[in-house]
Amino acid sequence: MNYFNFLVLWALALMLSSSSLLAREEVRLWSYYEFPPFVISTAEEVGLSYDFVEMMNLFEDNDHYEFVLEILPRKRLNAYLAKGKKGAVLWVNPMFFNDMEKKKYHWTKRLLEDEQSFVSRAKDPFIFEGPKSLIKPDFILGGMRGHIYGGIQEEIDKGLIIRTDVDKEKQNIGMLLKKRVNVFLIPYTAMKYYEKKMNLYGKIFYSPKPLNTYSRSILVRHDQAVYDFLSKVVDESMKDEYWKALLDQYNLKLPTGKKMDF
């Protein structure tokens, strides 16, 4: 083969490769979680959400889709869904979208297991035994501003449980270590990231009983083919060593299949 023919074949191969990439259908993946482990830096695109989307784009059987992550407020996401916009929502539960019977949207199997954890100081451990265990003189619960905590909200609203709020989850860790709150509520997935990042081993205590437990899946509002592909990715991720390594990076584990509240 002479040099000219080689160049022609190389150019054709490049064009075919480019055409294949251009032919991929763009699928929007939405998430309204702008906190660790899901998002650590939007500017540098660091966090579990970014890693997961990259993993899907590199999935060996993915010849059809280019997944694009969009971090957005929940209010805008609700508007997208109300308008019937095509896409999928990462890390959510049917409970969050009033779809417990899974009739409004398609849902993949669980990707993660989570809970609303009660975190206290290891030297002064708190064990949750229902709302009454939080009703004590000078006892302060740390929470997130605007968040409703089902199961204890009635006692909070009545002033029986004293609660102080912050804007970001990490702030409650400081409040706890400075002894300004006795215990605080935080998603387990977020706290496990901070536990590793801030070297909190031996300094904090998780109540054996959380406020509630729930799974995190992918809500899909798209055509059947996209749903089938996303379901396949989730199913195969359970035995994917790369996914296990990514979870370990954020101090997380694969779902165990245990029964959840939601």
Sequence and secondary structure as in RCSB ss.txt:
>XXXX:A:sequence
MNYFNFLVLWALALMLSSSSLLAREEVRLWSYYEFPPFVISTAEEVGLSYDFVEMMNLFEDNDHYEFVLEILPRK
RLNAYLAKGKKGAVLWVNPMFFNDMEKKKYHWTKRLLEDEQSFVSRAKDPFIFEGPKSLIKPDFILGGMRGHIYG
GIQEEIDKGLIIRTDVDKEKQNIGMLLKKRVNVFLIPYTAMKYYEKKMNLYGKIFYSPKPLNTYSRSILVRHDQA
VYDFLSKVVDESMKDEYWKALLDQYNLKLPTGKKMDF
>XXXX:A:secstr
  HHHHHHHHHHHHHHHHHHHHTSEEEEEEE   STTT SBTTTTBSHHHHHHHHHHT TT SSEEEEEEE  HH
HHHHHHHTT  EEEEEE GGGGT TTS SSEE   SEEEEEEEEEETTS     SGGGG  TT EEEEETT   T
TTHHHHHTTSSEEEEESSHHHHHHHHHTTS SEEEEEHHHHHHHHHHTT TTTEEE SS SEEEEEEEEEES HH
HHHHHHHHHHHHTT HHHHHHHHHTT           
